[in-house]
Structure formats: structure tokens, C-alpha cells
Amino acid sequence: MTQDQIDQTEWENPSNWSGWMGLYHSERDSRFWVPKRPGRISRGMTPNMAKPGSKTFFWGMAIFPATVVLVIISLAIFRPAP
């Protein structure tokens, strides 16, 4: 079995998918980015959470926008009076 066949078999296995966001986790799949499953949220790619760095990337994408919003709010609240 080639690696492409293993990747496809792992992608088709429903036990490698979890959550409403469609998170993918397969140590046997060689890809960092995999296509999303057909369904509600079927466009785009999702990281393979079994690969090194994917959890860091995932949380960074969640935390960075929240940090930007908090900085903007804090600058608006704590702006010095003219």
C-alpha cells in the first residue's frame, strides 16, 4: 500500500474526525493539511492535529485575534485624557 493510499484510507476513517469543527487526527496520514470532510463545513483545509506544530498553529490562530481585540479595547479604555 502506497502512502497516498494510506492517506486516503485514514482520511475516510470516521474515527479520525472529531468535534463540530471537523478536527482531524491521524498519525498514519503524512499530510499536515488535509481537505475537510464533505458536510456542513466542507470547504477548505484543516490541519492534521497529530502532526508536530499543528496544535500550536491551531491555538495561535485562535489566540492571536483575541489578543488584538483585547489590545484595541484596552487602548480605548485606558487612553490618556487630552
C-alpha positions in Angstrom: 0.0 0.0 0.0 1.4 3.4 -1.0 1.5 6.4 1.3 -1.2 8.1 -0.9 -3.5 5.1 -0.3 -2.8 5.1 3.4 -3.5 8.9 3.5 -6.8 8.4 1.7 -7.8 5.4 3.9 -7.1 7.4 7.0 -9.0 10.4 5.7 -12.1 8.3 5.0 -12.0 6.7 8.5 -14.7 8.5 10.6 -12.8 7.7 13.9 -10.1 10.2 12.8 -12.6 13.1 12.7 -14.0 14.7 15.8 -15.9 17.7 17.0 -18.3 20.1 15.3 -15.3 21.9 13.8 -14.2 18.8 12.0 -10.8 18.4 13.6 -8.7 15.6 12.0 -6.2 13.5 13.9 -4.2 10.7 12.2 -0.6 9.7 12.9 -0.5 7.4 9.9 -1.5 10.3 7.5 1.6 12.0 6.2 -0.1 15.3 5.4 -0.1 18.4 7.6 -3.1 19.9 5.8 -6.0 17.7 4.7 -9.2 18.6 2.9 -12.2 19.0 5.1 -14.9 16.3 5.0 -18.0 16.8 2.9 -20.8 18.1 5.1 -21.8 21.3 6.8 -18.3 22.9 6.8 -16.8 21.3 3.7 -14.7 24.0 2.1 -11.0 24.4 2.7 -8.4 22.5 4.6 -7.8 21.5 8.2 -4.6 20.7 10.0 -3.8 17.1 10.9 -3.7 17.5 14.7 -1.3 14.5 15.0 1.5 16.4 13.3 4.1 18.4 15.3 3.2 22.1 15.3 -0.4 21.7 14.3 -1.7 22.3 17.8 0.5 25.4 18.2 -0.8 26.7 14.8 -4.4 26.0 15.8 -4.2 27.7 19.1 -2.2 30.6 17.7 -4.9 31.2 15.1 -7.4 31.3 17.9 -5.4 33.4 20.4 -3.9 36.0 18.0 -7.3 37.6 17.0 -8.5 37.6 20.7 -5.2 39.3 21.7 -5.7 42.0 19.0 -9.2 42.7 20.2 -8.2 42.9 23.8 -5.4 45.4 23.0 -7.7 47.6 21.0 -10.3 47.6 23.8 -7.6 48.3 26.5 -6.2 51.2 24.4 -9.7 52.6 24.0 -10.5 52.3 27.8 -7.1 53.4 29.2 -6.4 56.2 26.7 -4.9 59.2 28.5 -7.1 62.3 28.7 -6.1 65.2 26.4 
